[in-house]
Amino acid sequence: MDLDEIPAGKPGDALIALTRQDLDPLSVEECEARIAALEGEIVRTRARLTKAVNHRASADELFKR
């Protein structure tokens, strides 16, 4: 995904700030720590997405959409 494709969001949106951060000053260790943190957030976000999809499917089944 191109960074320009990320929605503008609210002013000061942390995700926008994160994607715009200059990575050049980071050391190898800092890059590795950043990747680990982002991978953890991806896992957390995927779990939330799965929960939302399953909840939606349950509601659709209940109301026979």
N, C-alpha and C positions, 0 to 999 in steps of 0.2 A: 504494500500500500504506500502510495506517495504521501508524504507529509501534508501536502496541499489538499489531499482528499479528506483529511480529518475535519469534522465539523467545527465551526468556530467556537461553539459552547459559550459559557458565560465568561465575562472578563475575569481573568485570574484563574481560569480552570487549570487544575493541577496537571491533567493529562496533556493539555496544550503546551504548558510550560515545560513539561518533561520532554516532549517531542522536539521542542525548539532548543533545548539545552546544548551548548557547545561541548562536544565530547573530547576535543583535542587536549585540554589540560588534564584529563584523567589518566591516572597511572594504570598499569595492567591490573593491579589488585583492585583498584576502584572500579574498573570496567567489569571485572569478574563479580564483584559484589553487586554492582548494578544489574548485571544479567541475572544473577541468582534472585534478586528481589523482584525483578520483572517476571521471571519464570514462575515465582511463587504467586504473583498477582494474576498471571494467566490461569494457573490452576484454580485459584479462588474464583475468578470470573467465570470460567467454564463450569464450575460446580453450581454457581448461581444461575447460569443460563440453563443448565440441565434441569434444575429445580423448577425454573419458570416454565420451561417447555412441558415438563411432566404435569405441572399444576394446570396448565392450559388444556392439555389433553384430557385430564380428569374432568375439568369443567365442561369441556365440549361433549364428552361422553355422557355426563350427567344431564345436560340439556339437549343432547342429540343434535348438535349443530351440523 
